[in-house]
Amino acid sequence: MSLFAPLAVAVELRTDDGRRVFRLSRSVAPTGLRLERPAPFEVGRAVTVVFSLPEEAGAEPLVLRAVVAATDADGDGEHGGRALEFVSATADAEHGIVEYVKDRLDLPRRA
């Protein structure tokens, strides 16, 4: 189980057929993002997620593949899902997210 840290940034969601929507994130973990409002795509749909971590001002945005998933708050997911589960992440992207989560949750560092 991954630990999620608060993250309120704009997130761009792109589908393979060129559709784009924007949502505000609620939290992030190395395994995925949670959104304030559901993404208007069917649960199970693959999307490209584009967002930036606040500590990396000026850094290139993260561009990750994810699958739309429902949370308990989404009921049956008929209006999409608030969860985005990452299916591929570079080592650098994963490291950046892990470091962000550690910083936000004030977790101890390994020596």
N, C-alpha and C positions, 0 to 999 in steps of 0.2 A: 504494500500500500504506500503510495506516495504522499508526502506532505505538501499541501497547497499553501501558498503565501498570497496575501492580498496583492492585486495588480489591477489598477484601473487605467487602462490605455485603450486607444482605438485599435481595433482589429479588422483587417480586411480579409474577407473570405471570397475566394475565387473558385468557380467550378470549371471543369474541363471544357464546357460549352461556352465559356466567356462571361457568364453571369458574375456580377460582383455585388457584395453587400458589405456594410460596415456595422459593427457592434462594439459595445464597450465591454471590456473584460472585467471579470470579478476577481479571479484568482488564477494562479499558474502553478504547475508542478512539472517535473521532468517528463511526466507522462501525458500532460495535456493542459488545456485551458478550460475555464468555466466562464460563461458569458452572463451578462445581466439579463438579456432577453434571448429567447431561442433564435437560433439561426433558421431562416425560412427554407430549409432544405429537409428532405426526408431523412429520417434516422437511418444510418448506414451509408450515406452518401460520402464519397471521398471529395475533399476540398483542399485547396492550398490556403494556408493561414499565413498572414503577414502582420507582424507586430514588432515593436521595439521595447526593450527593457529600459526603465528610467535611468539606471546607473550608466547606461551605455550611450549617453547623449552624443550625437554625432556619429555613432557607429552605424553600420549597415543594419537595416531591419532583418529580423529572423524570418526566413521563408521555409515553412515546414508543411509536409503533407499530414493530413489528419482525416479522421472519420467523424461525422456528426453522430452524437449519441444522446440519449435522453437521460435526464436526471429525475429523481423522484418528483420534483416540482413540475416536470413537464407532462405528468400523467402518462397517457399512451403515446405521446410524441406526435400527435396529429398536426401540430403547428411547428414541428421541428424540434431540435434539441439544444439545450444550453451547454452541453459538454462537447468538447473537441478532443478526441483521443489521438495523440501523435502516432503516426505509423512509421515515420522516418525522421531522423534528426542527425545532423552531423555531430561529431564529437565536440566541436567548438560550441555549437548551439546548446547541446545538452549541458556542457560545462557551465556556460553562461547562466542558464536557468537554475542549475543546482546552486551556483554561487549566490544568485539573487534570492532564492528561497532561504538559504542559510543566513544571509544578511537580514532579511525581513523577519525571520523567526528567531533571530539571535541564537542560532545553534552553534555549538562549540566547533572549533576548527581542529583538524588533525595536524599534528606537528610533523 
